[in-house]
Amino acid sequence: MTDQYIDQFEAMGYGNFAVSQIRSVVVGLEKNYDKALQHSATKLKSATGVLAKAVEKAGGQALVTFTGAAEGDDPIGRAKDLLTRCVRYAQSRTGGDAIASKMLGGQALTTVKRRRPAKLVAVLDQAIKTIQAHKASLDEYKSWLAELTAARDAVSALDAEVRKTRAARREMTPEVQAARANWLKAYGAAKLLVEAVLREKDKLAMMPDVFDDLAEVHRVPGVTSDDAGPANGTAAAPQAAPSA
């Protein structure tokens, strides 16, 4: 099922991105599907345009997003930098590799830093608990705890504001609601068609490259990257079969 949590603002970005990717990446993979793909892309482009006009008519809303935060005061970026420094510090201590691994929940630092921003709070909590448990091995544990706690609180506050804004953005006029429902139908249909082509060509891993709501790291600006996840209850894994 197409992610029912996609709001009207995100839908415009996702729709335009998918149209471009279908035409530039998927069309041509299997010529027998090309006509249907072009038709689906055209319908999605039209649905996205109708939604954009409805949103403009209704009037915009002030947005708070993780993407927007990164352009100014950036608690997400600071927290990731801090986590990197803290892990490197722990690794420099005796037995520090094991401590660093516990801080990251057994994951690689690069993997953790690619997680969606809203999940960073849990990572920071884990790092704080690990440092508290191993403070005897970490001479500077007090300063690290203070910095990590401040970073966690800042990320948590941003996360709460993003969620609050997201809830407000779901308040729609009847016209916007109808346009969004039509867009969700077009987007879901496009997913089914693209999945059929990619499955036949053994290229299902490309699904997040075409439909950005499936991606772990978004390329469409302005999306919130919260923890709601796809409405089908699955992660954005290429083997999961999206449906309308």
C-alpha positions in Angstrom: 0.0 0.0 0.0 1.2 3.5 -0.8 2.2 5.3 2.4 -1.0 7.0 3.6 1.2 9.2 5.8 2.5 11.1 2.8 1.1 14.6 3.2 0.1 17.0 0.5 3.4 18.9 0.5 5.6 15.7 0.4 3.3 14.3 -2.3 4.3 17.1 -4.7 8.0 16.4 -4.3 7.6 12.6 -4.4 5.4 12.9 -7.5 7.6 15.1 -9.5 10.7 13.0 -8.5 9.0 9.7 -9.5 7.8 11.1 -12.9 11.4 12.1 -13.7 12.9 8.8 -12.6 10.3 6.7 -14.4 11.0 8.5 -17.6 14.8 8.6 -17.3 15.6 5.3 -15.4 12.8 2.8 -16.0 11.5 3.5 -19.5 13.8 1.6 -21.8 14.5 -1.3 -19.5 11.8 -3.4 -21.2 10.3 -1.8 -24.4 7.0 -3.7 -24.1 6.2 -1.8 -21.0 7.4 1.6 -22.2 4.0 2.9 -23.4 2.3 1.9 -20.1 5.1 3.6 -18.2 4.8 6.8 -20.1 1.1 6.8 -19.6 1.5 6.2 -15.8 4.1 8.9 -15.6 1.8 11.3 -17.4 -1.1 10.5 -15.1 1.1 11.0 -12.0 2.4 14.3 -13.3 -1.2 15.5 -13.9 -2.3 14.3 -10.4 0.7 16.1 -8.9 -0.1 19.3 -10.7 -3.8 19.2 -9.6 -2.7 18.7 -6.0 -0.2 21.6 -6.3 -2.9 23.9 -7.5 -5.3 22.8 -4.7 -2.6 23.4 -2.1 -1.8 26.8 -3.5 -5.5 27.8 -3.5 -5.9 26.6 0.1 -2.8 28.5 1.2 0.5 27.1 2.5 1.5 26.3 6.0 4.6 27.0 7.9 6.8 23.9 7.7 9.3 22.5 10.2 11.3 19.7 8.6 14.6 18.0 9.3 15.8 19.2 5.9 14.9 22.8 6.7 16.7 22.5 10.1 19.9 21.4 8.4 19.9 24.8 6.5 20.1 26.8 9.7 20.8 25.6 13.3 21.5 21.9 12.6 21.1 19.7 15.7 21.1 16.6 13.5 24.4 17.4 12.0 25.9 18.4 15.3 24.7 15.2 16.9 26.2 13.0 14.2 29.5 14.9 14.5 29.5 14.5 18.2 28.7 10.8 18.0 31.6 10.4 15.6 34.0 12.1 18.0 32.7 10.2 21.0 33.1 6.9 19.3 36.6 7.7 18.2 37.4 8.8 21.8 36.1 5.5 23.2 38.1 3.5 20.6 41.3 5.2 21.8 40.8 3.8 25.3 41.9 0.4 26.5 39.1 -2.0 25.5 37.5 0.8 23.7 36.4 -1.0 20.6 33.9 -3.0 22.6 32.6 0.1 24.3 32.2 1.9 21.0 30.4 -1.1 19.6 27.9 -1.0 22.5 27.4 2.7 22.0 26.3 2.0 18.4 24.2 -1.0 19.3 26.6 -3.2 17.4 26.2 -1.3 14.1 28.9 0.4 12.1 29.2 4.1 12.6 28.5 4.8 9.0 25.3 2.8 9.1 24.1 4.5 12.2 24.8 8.0 10.7 22.6 7.1 7.7 19.6 6.3 9.9 16.6 8.6 9.6 17.0 11.6 11.9 14.1 10.8 14.2 15.9 7.5 15.1 19.0 9.4 16.2 17.5 10.0 19.7 17.6 6.3 20.4 21.2 6.1 19.2 22.2 9.0 21.5 20.4 7.4 24.4 22.3 4.2 23.8 25.6 6.1 23.8 24.7 7.8 27.0 23.8 4.6 28.8 27.0 2.9 27.5 29.2 5.7 28.7 27.6 5.7 32.1 28.1 1.9 32.4 31.8 2.2 31.4 32.7 5.5 33.0 35.6 3.9 35.0 37.3 3.3 31.6 36.6 6.8 30.2 38.4 9.6 32.0 36.4 12.3 30.3 33.0 10.7 30.7 31.4 13.7 32.4 32.0 16.1 29.5 30.9 13.5 27.0 27.7 12.8 29.0 26.9 16.5 29.1 27.4 17.0 25.4 25.5 13.8 24.4 22.6 14.7 26.7 22.4 18.2 25.2 22.5 16.8 21.7 19.8 14.3 22.5 17.6 16.9 24.0 18.0 19.2 20.9 17.3 16.4 18.5 14.3 15.3 20.6 12.9 18.8 20.6 13.3 19.1 16.8 11.6 15.7 16.3 8.7 16.8 18.4 8.3 20.0 16.4 8.5 18.1 13.1 5.8 15.7 14.3 3.6 18.6 15.4 4.0 20.3 12.1 3.3 17.1 10.2 0.0 16.7 12.1 -1.0 20.2 11.2 -0.2 19.6 7.6 -2.7 16.8 7.5 -5.5 19.2 8.1 -6.8 19.7 4.6 -9.6 21.4 2.7 -12.0 19.1 0.9 -10.5 20.1 -2.4 -6.9 19.3 -1.2 -8.1 16.0 0.4 -9.7 14.9 -2.9 -6.6 15.9 -4.9 -4.4 14.0 -2.5 -6.6 10.9 -2.6 -6.3 11.0 -6.4 -2.6 11.5 -6.2 -2.2 8.5 -3.9 -4.1 6.3 -6.4 -1.9 7.5 -9.2 1.3 7.0 -7.2 0.3 3.6 -6.0 -0.5 2.5 -9.6 2.8 3.8 -10.8 4.5 1.8 -8.0 2.8 -1.4 -9.1 3.8 -0.9 -12.8 7.4 0.0 -12.0 7.7 -2.9 -9.6 6.5 -5.3 -12.4 9.1 -4.0 -14.8 11.9 -4.1 -12.2 10.9 -7.5 -10.9 11.0 -8.9 -14.4 14.5 -7.4 -15.0 15.8 -8.5 -11.5 16.3 -4.9 -10.5 13.9 -4.5 -7.5 16.7 -2.8 -5.6 16.0 0.3 -7.8 12.5 0.9 -6.3 13.8 3.4 -3.7 15.7 5.2 -6.6 12.3 5.8 -8.3 10.0 6.3 -5.3 11.7 8.4 -2.7 9.3 7.6 0.1 10.8 4.1 0.1 14.3 5.4 0.5 16.2 5.3 3.8 17.9 8.6 2.9 15.6 11.0 1.0 16.6 13.0 -2.0 13.4 15.0 -2.3 13.8 18.2 -0.2 11.3 19.1 2.5 10.3 15.6 3.6 10.2 15.0 7.3 11.9 11.6 7.5 10.0 10.7 10.7 9.4 7.2 12.0 5.9 6.6 10.7 7.1 4.3 8.0 5.2 2.9 5.0 1.6 2.2 5.8 2.1 -1.5 4.7 4.1 -1.9 7.9 7.3 -2.9 6.1 10.6 -1.2 5.9 11.7 0.3 2.7 13.2 -2.9 1.5 13.3 -3.6 -2.3 11.9 -7.1 -1.8 8.7 -5.8 -0.3 6.0 -5.6 -2.9 4.4 -2.1 -2.9 0.8 -2.0 -3.9 -1.8 0.6 -4.4 
